């Protein structure tokens, strides 16, 4: 059964890379998460593919496998070249003999698909968050309009807000005590700006902000820590929030 699921994911990615020979790294990542979700993996299949790709998350493992020299999907083009186009990283095959108009068109296609990709980001963040919280013994208790409530052992509960970009995070009344989940960015600039402008406000309201590194398939604290040690142990780099305070030049009291 797992082989059939790999074939499904491979076919999904083949269709994508046939349509978009030059593709933004961020879009490629989100599309891979989408292909994995559509494969509807069982728990056993998910565990098997994690071992196959050597990552905590299947989509993350596939992402790195596609960009490595010897991908498991032998019929996919080898995305062995990289170009920065208007501050976005794009991948493509070096033998494609692409010219400037091709790269301009690739960037236009990316801009045209930005709304769809943002919607995928929210869905993909939810999948990653569910996997993260299940590892700590939690399950979804309630869901509505980008809010997820997880219930754990001994009546523990934690509320989350999923936001597709750190630049879109707005701290409003009613968020006190909740966790905002955002994806990583290709540069630290937006996170530095948020920390300097809203970090103190978030901490005073006990609003936590955690970052999903979707390339690695991990979640780490940016502002604030959980009270439950089981959740803390799920972090890939639990010291990150402390390092942010130290290295970005402002200690919040």
VEXMI-308572 format. One line per 10 residues: number of its first residue (from 1); their letters; for each residue x, y, z of C-alpha. Coordinates in steps of 0.05 Angstrom, whole numbers, plus 5000, padded with zeros to 4 digits. Layout:
VEXMI-308572
NUM) a) X Y Z  ...;
This chain:
VEXMI-308572
1) xxxxxxxxxx) 5000 5000 5000  5057 5048 5016  5084 5039 4946  5018 5061 4917  5018 5123 4961  5089 5139 4938  5065 5132 4866  5007 5179 4881  5053 5232 4912  5103 5223 4854;
11) xxxxxxxxxx) 5047 5234 4803  5023 5295 4840  5093 5325 4840  5105 5306 4768  5043 5344 4746  5065 5404 4786  5136 5406 4758  5110 5395 4687  5066 5457 4695  5119 5498 4732;
21) xxxxxxxxxx) 5189 5482 4707  5216 5541 4747  5184 5541 4815  5191 5584 4878  5221 5545 4935  5165 5566 4982  5111 5545 4934  5145 5478 4921  5146 5465 4995  5073 5481 5005;
31) xxxxxxxxxx) 5052 5440 4944  5090 5380 4972  5052 5385 5038  4988 5388 4997  5007 5326 4957  5022 5288 5021  4955 5309 5052  4918 5287 4990  4953 5219 4993  4914 5207 5058;
41) xxxxxxxxxx) 4969 5167 5091  4951 5119 5147  4990 5123 5212  5032 5063 5192  5046 5091 5123  5065 5158 5153  5115 5125 5201  5144 5083 5145  5155 5143 5100  5187 5183 5157;
51) xxxxxxxxxx) 5238 5128 5162  5247 5125 5087  5262 5200 5081  5297 5208 5148  5256 5267 5174  5206 5279 5229  5155 5299 5177  5140 5264 5110  5130 5327 5069  5195 5356 5096;
61) xxxxxxxxxx) 5231 5291 5078  5203 5292 5007  5222 5366 4999  5295 5352 5015  5295 5288 4976  5272 5324 4913  5327 5376 4920  5382 5326 4935  5425 5293 4882  5391 5225 4884;
71) xxxxxxxxxx) 5315 5233 4893  5272 5172 4906  5223 5198 4853  5265 5178 4793  5218 5206 4741  5219 5277 4769  5265 5330 4739  5327 5344 4782  5320 5415 4809  5394 5426 4812;
81) xxxxxxxxxx) 5398 5501 4800  5376 5560 4842  5363 5633 4826  5340 5692 4869  5284 5730 4833  5258 5792 4868  5279 5764 4936  5247 5697 4924  5287 5633 4915  5269 5593 4853;
91) xxxxxxxxxx) 5291 5522 4834  5298 5494 4763  5336 5445 4720  5403 5473 4696  5395 5440 4627  5331 5477 4614  5368 5534 4578  5321 5586 4607  5327 5659 4590  5306 5723 4626;
101) xxxxxxxxxx) 5235 5722 4599  5226 5651 4626  5247 5674 4696  5202 5735 4691  5144 5691 4672  5159 5643 4730  5157 5701 4779  5091 5725 4749  5061 5656 4756  5084 5654 4828;
111) xxxxxxxxxx) 5051 5722 4842  4987 5699 4809  4985 5637 4854  5003 5674 4919  4931 5674 4946  4924 5599 4934  4992 5585 4965  4973 5626 5027  4911 5583 5035  4954 5521 5029;
121) xxxxxxxxxx) 5001 5548 5083  4944 5550 5133  4922 5479 5117  4994 5454 5119  5008 5489 5185  4947 5455 5214  4973 5387 5192  5042 5400 5222  5012 5427 5286  4967 5366 5294;
131) xxxxxxxxxx) 5027 5321 5286  5066 5363 5337  5011 5363 5389  4994 5289 5380  5066 5275 5398  5052 5309 5465  4989 5269 5477  4939 5322 5454  4880 5318 5406  4836 5371 5373;
141) xxxxxxxxxx) 4778 5390 5418  4749 5448 5378  4761 5484 5313  4733 5547 5281  4759 5603 5235  4833 5591 5242  4829 5573 5316  4847 5505 5342  4837 5481 5413  4875 5420 5436;
151) xxxxxxxxxx) 4858 5378 5497  4910 5337 5533  4917 5293 5594  4889 5316 5661  4841 5366 5626  4899 5407 5599  4880 5453 5542  4917 5499 5494  4887 5545 5442  4922 5562 5377;
161) xxxxxxxxxx) 4914 5614 5322  4942 5595 5253  4969 5654 5214  5002 5646 5145  5056 5698 5157  5089 5733 5216  5073 5798 5181  4999 5782 5186  4998 5772 5262  4954 5823 5297;
171) xxxxxxxxxx) 4948 5821 5372  4876 5833 5392  4833 5825 5454  4814 5753 5467  4881 5724 5447  4908 5724 5518  4940 5658 5536  4936 5629 5466  4991 5609 5417  5001 5638 5348;
181) xxxxxxxxxx) 5032 5591 5298  5067 5621 5238  5112 5591 5184  5186 5607 5178  5209 5660 5128  5267 5660 5078  5299 5716 5118  5297 5737 5192  5276 5809 5176  5201 5801 5188;
191) xxxxxxxxxx) 5212 5765 5254  5261 5818 5279  5211 5872 5262  5154 5835 5298  5197 5823 5359  5218 5895 5365  5148 5923 5352  5103 5873 5387  5146 5826 5428  5134 5862 5494;
201) xxxxxxxxxx) 5059 5868 5482  5054 5794 5466  5092 5773 5529  5050 5818 5574  4986 5788 5546  5016 5718 5553  5008 5708 5479  5059 5658 5453  5086 5659 5382  5116 5594 5356;
211) xxxxxxxxxx) 5149 5583 5288  5139 5524 5243  5201 5510 5202  5163 5475 5147  5225 5455 5110  5249 5416 5171  5179 5395 5193  5191 5424 5263  5161 5475 5310  5200 5520 5358;
221) xxxxxxxxxx) 5184 5575 5408  5195 5647 5385  5160 5683 5442  5136 5645 5503  5139 5573 5528  5086 5521 5544  5072 5501 5615  5067 5428 5596  5135 5393 5594  5108 5342 5543;
231) xxxxxxxxxx) 5097 5399 5493  5164 5430 5510  5198 5364 5492  5167 5367 5423  5208 5429 5404  5267 5418 5359  5305 5477 5390  5270 5494 5456  5321 5548 5472  5303 5589 5411;
241) xxxxxxxxxx) 5258 5639 5447  5312 5652 5499  5363 5661 5443  5317 5711 5408  5315 5755 5470  5390 5752 5478  5413 5761 5407  5362 5812 5383  5381 5863 5434  5322 5872 5479;
251) xxx) 5305 5836 5543  5231 5838 5559  5217 5845 5633;
